[in-house]
Amino acid sequence: MLQLARSRAGVRSTCLVSKHQEYFRTVLSELTTGASHSFKSKQLYFASTGDENSGANLRKDSLVHNLIRYYCGKNPEVIGMDLQQVTDVLKSMASPSLAGSWDNVGLLLEPSLPHTVQRMLLTNDLTPAVMKEAVDHGVNMIVSYHPPIFAPLKRVTQSSWKERIVAGCLERRIALYSPHTSWDAAVDGVNDWLIHAFDVSEVRPVEQTEQTEGGRNKRLVFVTPSVSAKTVAELPLLKQNPGIKVYTKTETGQPLLETKPGTEVHTEPLSGVGGGGGKIKVCIQCSAANVPAVLAAMVENHVIMENVECTDVAKLPLLGYGMGRVGQLRSPITMETAVAAIKKHLNLPHVRLAQSAEKTQIRTVAVCAGSGASVLGGVKADLYLTGEMSHHEVLDAVCKGTSVVLCDHSNTERGFLKVVQGRLKEKLGNGVEVIVSETDRDPLVVV
């Protein structure tokens, strides 16, 4: 493992070179030749202070600087961050749990560890052109809004463009992360950004996200003698698993089990439980997947379980989170004004409009980034703004008094990447350089 440092300007930049150590040693061994070396399609030029053919005057700090630029990216001041740290930041911006159950979000490709991220590329779609751009920029991580891996892959060969992209990422140790519908549902996510093409108030999700705390959607309740309750408290499965919560209380309302971090204790009195004798009511909340393991642990440890019940935990709404947005305009606007606002917000020269003859003024708008028919269908609004809807879905909306503006799928999403870039720069600081793809674009254009 080699360390490179440029200190002349008072800047210390370090990078870990593993894959190309032999190449790097060769370059260092030829400091006296003043040569230029090529690695794949890249050239490293080492300037001299005197005669360009004289290796004696070769500036070693210039060599080091150029090597840092190649291995660490164009900005030697970028420190680099561990992949896990970067994904934690991405998850804090929009939890993968917000995504649709059908979606494939989160970290999709993870190079062998350790993996340091120094440069990240943001794109709406990871196409071959964007992949080439990522390679040319020497990125360590790609965040693709749409998941490049959606349908299960049975093999990774060179037979399809998506497989070639996956193989290319793995070969070049490029991590791949996709947020997709978690960004759609998040507060200040894609749909909140999209609806703010207009001056709106009273914005709310079209489809409200509902979740159980920590994904604990099952409640297992039973009554047991106090001795067994103590055994329950010591079970490693329950003590060490943050996805399981244990609630206990005695018939007199006094907690028997010592409270652990992440454990809540009910203290209200019980009535009609077990007929006395110091029995304890135990309530365990966990995911449905954990229920068999919890029951097995009770049987293996001879825990007496009476009056056993297993019920669903009610989901609670996450205020402000959900798919789509609907809002009230602060003042009515004409259709011409609405279209102009959309074009400006999305930086588009053209949009497609299906106008209802019933509405001349726009007072309410409903938006859904991407393909919005399944979300917007039936929503009462003067205007729908989305990427795509079918002919019959548009016809149905217009005949019901709602005008429709279609901008093509990814055009309603791509502009949000600049917002994400700004937020990531704030959160990652000098740890990671964040760039937005310049080749990513919607496949459809108006000609």
N, C-alpha and C positions, 0 to 999 in steps of 0.2 A: 504494500500500500504506500503510495507516494504522496508527499505533500508539496504543493506548489504555493509560493507566496510572492506577491509583488509588494515590496516595501518602499520603493523609491518615493511614491506619492503618499506614503503614510497609510496605504490601504492594504490590509492583510486579507487575501482571498485564498481559500483553501478548497481543494476538491480532491476526491478520492478516485484514483484511476485504477481500475481493476482489469477491465476487458482488454485494454490496449497498452498494458504496461511495457511489453516488449518493444512496441513501436515507439513509445515515449523514451525508453532508454536509448534506442537507436538515434533518435533526434538529439538527445543530450550528448551522445558520444561524438556527434559530428558538429559540435559548436565551432570548431576551427575551420570548417569548410565554407561557411556562409551559404549553404545550399538551401534550396526550397524543397519541402517534402509534400507529397500529396497523400491524402488518406481518403480513399474512395473519390468523391468528386470535389473534395475540399482542398485548398492550398493554404499552407502556413508559410508566410513570408517573414524572414528574419532580417530586419534592417541593420545596416552597418553605419557607423558614424563617419567613416572615411571612404576609402576606395571600396566600391560595392563588391569587388572581387577579393578583397582582403579579409580573411576570416579572423585576423588578429584583432581587428577593431569591432568585432561583432558585439552588439549590446545584448548581454545576457538577460537583462531585465525585460527587453523587448520580446525575446524568445519566450520567457516565462509568461509575459502578459498575453501573447498570442495563444499559447497553450491553454491558459486559463479560459480565454474567450472561446476556444474550441470545445473544451471538455465541460465547462461550466455554463456556456452560453455567452451571449454578447455583452453581458453586464457582469464584470468580475466582482462587483460589490454585492451580488446576490449570495446569500449565505447558504441557502438550501435547507429543507425541512424533511423530516422523516415522513414517509407516505402515510402512516397512521395518523400523524398530527394533521396533515392536510385533509384527509378524509373526515376526521373529527370536526374540522372547521366547516366542511361542506355539509355534514349532517346537522350541525348546529344551525345552519342557515335554513335548512328544510329537512326535517326528519324523513327518512325513507318510509316510515310508518304512515305518512300522509298519502302515499301513492295509492293508486287503484290496485285492488287485489290481483288484477290480471297483468299488471305491469312488471317490468324487470328493471329495477333501479338499484343504485348503490355502486359499490366497487365491482366491476365486471371482469377486469383483468388485473392481476396482482403479480408483478415480477418477483422473482426469488428475493428474499430479504437478506441484508438490509437494502432498502431502496430509498434514495434521496431524491426529492423533487426540487429542482432549481428553476425549471421553466414549465409553465402550464399553458396549454392552448384551449380556448373555449370555442366551441362550434355548435351549430344547431344540428347538423348531420355530419357524420364521419364518412365522407365519400373518398374514393381514390385520390381526387385532387386535394382534398383537405389532408389526407394522410401524407401525401408528398410534401405539402406545406409544413406539416408537423416535423417530418424528417429533416427538411431543409433548415428549420429553426432549431433543431436539436432539442426538442422538448422531452421531458421525462414523464409527462402526464397529459392526457387529453380528457377534458370534460365535454362529453357530447350530450346535448339535451335529449335527443332521441337515442334510445339504447341500440347500438349496433348489433348487439346480441339479444334477440327477442325470442324467436323460435329456437328450440333446443338444437344445438349443433351435435351431430353424431360423429363428425370427423372434422379436422382442420387440414385442408389440402389447398391446392392452387386452382381448384375447379370453379370457384365462384368468387365474386369480388368481395363479399363479406368475409369469406374464409381467408382470403389473401390479406385483408386488413388485420384480422385477428393474428395471423401468422406474423405479419410485419411488426405489430406491436410487441409480440412476445420476443421476436428476434432482436429488437432494438431496446428491449426493457422499458417499454412505455406503458405506464399504468393507464387504465381506462375506467372512468366513472360516469354514470348517467343518472341524472335527477328526475327527468321527465315529469310525471304527474305530481311528484312531491313539490316541484316548483309551481305547478298549476294551482295546487290547493293551499299553498303557504300564504300567510299574511305578508303583504308587500311582495308577492310573487308575480308570476307572468300575468295572471288575469287582473290583479290590481294595477299593474303597469299598463295593461291594455285599455282598461276602462278609463284611465286618466288621460286618454286622448281628448276627453270631454271634461268640462267643469261640472263635476258631479258631487252630490252629497248623499248621505244615507245609503252608502254602498254595503251590500251584503252578498254572501255566496248564494248561488243558485241552488247548489246541492250542499247542504251543511255536513261537514265532516263530524262523525261521532266515533269516539274511541273509549275503550276501557283503560284504566290507568295501568301503564306498563304492559299492556297486552294481556292482563290477567282477566280472562273472560269467563272463568268458571269459579264457583264458590262451593267448596266441600265442607259440610257442617256435620259434626257428630258430638256425642256426649261420651265422656270417658272418666274413670276414677282419677283422682289427683295424681296417683303414682304414675299412671299411664301418661298423664299430661306432661309430667316432668320428662318422661322418655321422649315424647314428641318434641319438646323444646331442645333436646340434645341431638336430634337427628341431623347428621351432616347435610343431607339433602335440603333441609329447611333452613339451616343456619348459614349455608354458604351460597345458596342460590338467590340472587337479587330479584329473580322473577317470581318468587313465591313469598307471600306474606302470611303470617300466622296471627290470628286474633284469639285471645282466650279471656275467660272471665269465670269467676266462681258464682255459686248461687247467692252469695251475700254481696256480690258486686265487687269483690276485691280481686285484683289481678294476681294470679299465681305465678305465671311464667315471667321471668325477668325480660324486660324489653330490650331487644337488640336493635342495632341500626337497621332501619327499613321495616321495623315491626311496629304495628299499632295494637294497643290493648284496649278492648272494650271494658268499661267500668260500670256501666249501668246494670242494676240488679236483673237476674233472670227470674222467670216465673215458670213453675211446672216442669222443671228440667230434672229428669232422672229420679225424682222422689227423694232428694236429699242425699246425705252420706258423703258430702264433700266432693260431689262430682263437678266436672268442669265441662263447659261447652267450648269446643275448639272450632274455629272457622279458618279455613285455609283458602286463600285466593291465588290462583295460578292460571296459566294458559291451559287450554284443553289438551294440548300435547303433553303437559306435565302431570295430568291427573293419574294415568296408569302408574307412573313412577312413584307418586306420592302414596297411592294405595298399596303398592308393593312394599314400600318402606315401612308402612304401618304393620302389615302382615309379618314381615321378616323380623320386626322388633316386638312382636306380640302385644301390640297396642290394642286394648279393648275399645271397640267402636260400637256405640249404640245410637239408634235413631239417625242413621246416616242419610244425608240428603246431598245431592249434587245439582246445583241450579246454575242458570246463566246469570252473569253479572250485567246489569243494564249499562248500555253505552251512554256516555254523556256528550253533549255537543261541545265542540271546540269553537268558541265564538270567533268569528272572523275567518275560519279555515273552511275550505271546501272548493268544489269545482265551479267554474264560471263566476260571473259577478253581474249583479243588476243594481242600477242606481238611478236616482232622480237628478235631473239636471237642475242647476240652481236657477236657470231661466230658460224658457223655451227657445229653440233655434230652428232654422229652416234646414231642409235636407241638404241644400247647397253648402251651408255652413258646416254641417256635420261631416259631409264628404271631404271638405277641405281640411277639417281638423284631423280626420283619419289619415289622409295622405301625408300631412305634415308629421304626424306622430310616428308613422311607420316608414316615412321617407320613400313613398311610392309615387310614381307618376300616374298610375292608373289603378282603379279598383272596379269591381263589378257591382252594379246596383240593381236591385229589384224593388221598385217603389210601390207602396200601397196607395191606392187612390183615396183611401179614407182619411189619411193623416197628412196634413200640410205642415204641422209643427211637431218637433221632437221634444218630448218632455221626459221620457224614460228610455234607458238603453240597457240591453243585456248583452254581455260579451262572453265568448269562450274561445281561448286560443286554440289553434289547430282545427280539428274537426268538431264542430259544435252542435250538430243536430241532436244528438242523444241527450245533451245537457240542456239546450235551449228550448227544445220542443215543449210547447204548452205554457211557456213563461209569458206573462202579460207584460209587453213592452212595446214602445213605438218603433224601436229599431233593434235589430240583431246585428252584431258585428262578430264575424268569425272568419276562419280561413276557408272552409269548404262545407257545402251542404249539397245534397243531391237535388236534381231538378224537381222532384215531387215534394221534397221537404221545403224548398224555397217557395214553390207554388202554394203549398198549404199555409205557410206563414203569411204570405202576401194576401191571400183570400180571407184570412182572419184579421187583417188590419195591421200587420207588422211588416215594415220595410226591412230589407236584408241587404247588407253590404258584405261581399266576399272578397278577400284579399289574397287568396291562395294560402295553403296550409302553413308553411313555415314563415311566411311574411308576418304573421301575427305573433310570432315567437322570437324571431331572430334579434330584434332590437333590444330585447331584455338582456342580452349578453353583455352589452356595454354597462348596464346597471350592475350586473353581477361582477364584472371586472373591477368596478370602483369599490364595491363592498369587499371583495377579496383582497384588494390592495390594502385596504384599511386593516383587515384582520391578519393578513400574512406579513405585512410590512416588507422588510428587505429579505424575508425568508424565501419567497418565491416570486419570480417574475411572471406576470399574468398577461397574456396577449389574446386578442380576439382574431379568429380566422378572417382572412381577406378573400379567400376563394369560396367559402361557404355561401351558397345562394339557393333560392327555390328553383327546382328544375323547370318550372313553367314560367314563361315570359309572354307578354303580349306583343305580337308582331303585326 
